[in-house]
Amino acid sequence: MIKVNCKVGIYNDNLEIKKDMPKLIILSHWNRDNMVWIEINGEKHLVVAQDLIEAIKNCTNINRY
């Protein structure tokens, strides 16, 4: 089994990375390919990976005029 751990920086409203904040960590699930753990501040949440992908697509696919 391969364990995957991805860290994402957290930004403020000025698009500057917040150095004093922890990273958002995405972790693979040990036996469920369709699920991932999301961790921030030591608190973990198990989510369906495709749901998270679709939520990100929806939030970044808005009209900007």
PyMOL commands that set and color helices and strands:
alter all, ss='L'
color gray80, all
select helices_A, chain A and resi 49-60
alter helices_A, ss='H'
color red, helices_A
select strands_A, chain A and resi 5-8+24-28+35-40+43-48
alter strands_A, ss='S'
color yellow, strands_A
deselect
rebuild
show_as cartoon
